[in-house]
Amino acid sequence: MRAKPEYRNRDETEVVVLDALADRHQEGMTGFEIRSRADVTIDQIEDALAALKADDLIVVEKDDERTLILPDEDVVGPETNDADVSLLDRIRRILPF
């Protein structure tokens, strides 16, 4: 899954983080899991998470063992498969625009 189009006009790192979280929107992710899915530095992830939290686009849940980050339900787009993705979207993923 990906973040809804209306949330894709944000900073590139924020969009990458939102997409990773949207993929696992039910389970949530730790900071390390986000880092493994996003090709950015931990400092960039930290800044992106701070901005997303300030805009109420993510929720942070803490338990005894770890901290999970979940996207707000309004951020998560509809479930798609590769057949539903347009050619333009595929090109955008490949080329660094």
C-alpha positions in Angstrom: 0.0 0.0 0.0 1.0 3.6 -0.4 0.0 6.8 1.2 -2.9 8.6 -0.3 -2.1 11.1 -3.2 -3.0 14.1 -1.1 -0.1 13.2 1.3 2.5 12.7 -1.5 3.4 16.4 -1.9 5.5 16.4 1.2 9.2 16.1 1.7 10.6 13.0 -0.2 11.8 11.4 3.1 8.4 11.9 4.7 6.7 10.2 1.7 9.1 7.3 1.9 8.3 6.9 5.6 4.5 7.2 5.0 4.7 4.6 2.3 6.6 2.1 4.5 4.1 2.7 7.3 1.1 2.3 5.0 2.5 -1.1 3.9 2.3 -2.3 7.5 -0.4 -0.1 8.8 -2.0 -2.7 11.0 1.1 -3.9 12.7 3.1 -0.7 12.8 6.9 -0.4 12.6 9.8 0.3 14.8 12.4 3.0 13.8 14.8 0.2 12.8 12.2 -1.4 10.6 11.5 1.9 8.9 15.2 2.4 8.4 15.5 -1.0 6.7 12.7 -0.1 4.2 13.8 3.5 3.4 17.1 4.4 1.7 17.8 7.4 3.9 19.8 8.2 7.0 18.5 7.8 10.5 18.7 11.6 11.0 16.5 12.1 8.0 14.0 9.5 9.3 14.0 11.2 12.7 13.3 14.6 11.1 10.5 13.1 8.9 8.9 11.4 11.9 9.0 14.6 13.9 7.3 16.5 11.0 4.7 13.7 10.5 4.0 13.6 14.2 3.6 17.4 14.4 1.0 17.2 11.6 -0.8 14.2 13.3 -0.1 11.9 10.4 1.4 9.2 12.6 0.7 7.7 16.0 3.4 6.4 18.4 2.5 3.5 20.7 4.8 2.4 23.4 4.7 -0.9 25.3 7.2 -2.6 27.6 9.5 -3.9 24.9 9.4 -1.5 22.0 8.0 1.6 20.4 5.7 1.2 17.3 4.9 3.9 14.8 1.6 3.6 12.9 0.2 5.9 10.2 -3.1 7.7 10.9 -5.9 5.8 9.2 -6.7 8.7 6.9 -3.1 8.5 5.4 -3.4 4.9 4.1 -4.5 4.6 0.5 -6.5 1.8 -1.0 -4.8 -1.6 -1.4 -3.3 -1.9 -4.9 -1.3 -4.5 -6.7 1.2 -3.9 -9.5 -1.5 -4.3 -12.2 -3.3 -1.3 -10.7 -0.3 0.9 -10.8 0.0 3.2 -13.8 3.0 3.3 -16.0 3.7 6.8 -14.9 3.8 5.7 -11.2 6.2 2.9 -12.0 8.5 5.3 -13.8 8.3 7.7 -10.8 9.4 4.8 -8.5 12.4 4.0 -10.7 13.6 7.5 -11.6 14.6 10.0 -8.9 12.3 12.9 -9.5 
